[in-house]
Each structure stands twice: as structure tokens, then as C-alpha cells.
């Protein structure tokens, strides 16, 4: 595609459009279109070869009117401050639309984690906490895993924070390992949350899930459990998944006649979402170019990789049978793609509604940490289903009532809740 997509500019453009529809006070709009606080810092790490390298770290806290900031930490070679700003902004709307008492945050380090040893990863995690510990905490800002980070890494970060404050503090990070303060159901939560919203969209559109086919981009955590959920919870077929191959430094699409077996693929994927290409081919999978996923015959499209993947160039390749686009990733569809969806009458489930299952279950993890009592997996997923269903229907009702696009309706619900919280706290009166 032509040009590089700036995720933060996209987030602001989406917000500005809805702010005008809501006739939001310009001053209030200016507060909400920018983060409240930003942190940029350097992390020195002693590498295993004895050399000292310095890495760039970030943390952005967008708005905490409804509660402590919440959001993942991404380790990625292409991380930028604008990407972190966008993700923190979307996290504010995500928590608000899911109606959980948290605000929006996001963090990261510019690094390819696959190039690090286990010791180097641990030192980098602890270094990030040492730079940020005075500005995070269970009642302040609660980070979690994102692309390139894992439950084990959250365990190291929680341990470092606990050492620095002098007491065991499991609620400072979520997405931790089971047995180390983590919650059952957290691993599958984001992907299953995507499927709960797809199910509700199918109910609304009167589409039979058992006769449905999904094309999915990505095979990281979200895509893995979205594909499993589409098959096992809905009874549908997954035509393909795609993933970036960190060995070949390119993306591939994996498909199979009759649909893929996500449980099998889960046995041949590494922690970074790279499928073992040879093992897949030996099992009869067809391996194609990474962009092939978007053109597969399907009626549900689930972009669940990186931002900006469905854009003015790629929408032209979409199957004409697509009825639902469910945004498993953050910001996967550009405003130009939205215009295409509107013209083609494609039902869109916007990202900060569709993928809110992860942060919702992170909130459940915090609750369990505070109680020091942990729920069963079934209890977690039942609560998640209830939350996601209520959130979807609140947005759908707003969409139908206002006769607006689903993304605009989701923003309206979220913005109203955040502005109301700011007003109740006196932030808009001039006395705060």
C-alpha cells in the first residue's frame, strides 16, 4: 500500500468525526484527543555476551477518569510513540465500551524479542519496571501483555515491582502465569471475546454460524483462540489463517480443503505466532502469499494481526461474500476501509468492542488478586460472555437508534461514559 499508516492520526481522525456528531465541546474534545501523560525512557541491558545495550521504552496514560489506566506492553522492532499513543487512546474507549472501571494506557520497547535470550528478556522486563515503577500500580496504571510479551514476562515485571515497593503486589500487572497471580481463561479471553461478538452479530443479521466461513489474519494469541472459538463455539469453518514467519521475514497464508484445524496448528506454532511451514505442508496445508487471506471465499473476515492491514488498497481484494468484519486487532481497518464497508453494507464490529475480551478478563484478574480468591475457568468465561454480550448490544442499540455506523456508535457510547466520569469528578468545572 502507498504510504505509512500513522495509527495515532487514524485514532484522532475517528474520534474527531464522532466528536462532531456528538456536538462535543471543543475544549473537552481537545482533552480527549490527546493523552494526559507520556513517558519516554532508556533501558540499559547487560547482554549475555557482556556488552551493554540501551533500548528505548515508552508508556502512555491516555485518560483515567473512570479508573486506573490499563493496557499492554508491546515489544516490537517497529514500535513508535505514535503507535503507543493510539493504542492507549483506543484502550480508553475499549474499557468504557466494555463498562469496566479502568482507563487507557499502553507501553512498549523498541526491540525484536525473538533476538533476545531468556536472561536478556528478563533483564529488559525488570529494566522497564525500574524506569516506571513510581508511575504504575494497582490503583494507578496496570500493564499487561501485548505483542511480543508473555505471561512469564508479566511475572518478572510483577516481581520487580513487588521488590521495589517492599510488598507482594500481584494486581500491578495482569496476564500473569497461572499459579503466579494469573487468571484461568485469560489466555483465550481476547479470541473468545471476538467470537462472542461475532455470534451476536450473526444473531442480528440472521446468519447461520454453522454455515459460515471465516478468513483470519494472524496466528498469535487472538487469532489462535478466535479460530478455535469459530469452529468449536459456533460450529463454523475457518478457511485460512496467516502469520508472519520470523525465520523467512515474510508473511504466509495457510489454508486447507474443508477448513483448517486450529488445534493442530496450535501444536506447530512458536511463542511469536510463527507456524512451522514444513510441518504444515506435510499435513496437507496450502501455503500462499501473506496477503492471500483477505481474498479467500468467506462471509466473516477477522483481521487480528497489526493495525492498518485492511485499507484502500487491500479492500479491493476482499471476497464479495463478506458480511461481517470483526476487528480482532487494534486499528486493523483504516477510515478508507470503513467507507468501503458502508458502501457494501458490510457489518463492522469495531476493534475496541470486538477485542475487549482481553482487558475485561484482565480486570477480572485484578478483582481476583484483590480478593486473593480465584475463579474457575468456566466462571471467568461465563462472566466474560455476559460482559461482551451486554457491550455489543449497547453499541448495536445506539447504532440503530442514531442510525449510525457501528464504529461511530461504539465511540458514542464510550465517549459519553468518559465525559460523564470527568464531569462527575469535577474535571470539567475548572475546580479540579
ABEGO torsion letter per residue (X at the ends): XBEBBBAAAAAAAAAAAAAAAAGBBAAAAAAAABBABBBBBBBBBBBAAGBBBBBBBBBBBABAAAEBBBEBBBBBAABBAAAAAAAAAAAAAAAAAAGBBBBBBBBEBBBBAAABBAAAAAAAAAAAAAAAAAABEAAABBBBBBBGBBAAAAAAAAAAAAAAAGBBBAAABBGBBBGAGBBBGAAAAAAAAAAAAAAAAAAAAGBBAAABBBBBBEABAAAAAAAAAAAAAAGBBBABBBBBBAAAGBBBBBBBBGEBBAAAAAAABBAAGBBBAAAAAAAGBBBBBAAAAAABBBABBBBABBBGABBAAAAAABBAABABBBBABBGABBAAAAAAAAAAGBBBBBAAAAAAAAAAAAAAAAAAAAAGBBBBAAAAAAAAAAAAAAAAAAAAAAAAAAGBBAAAAAAAAAAAAAAAAAAAAGAAAGAX
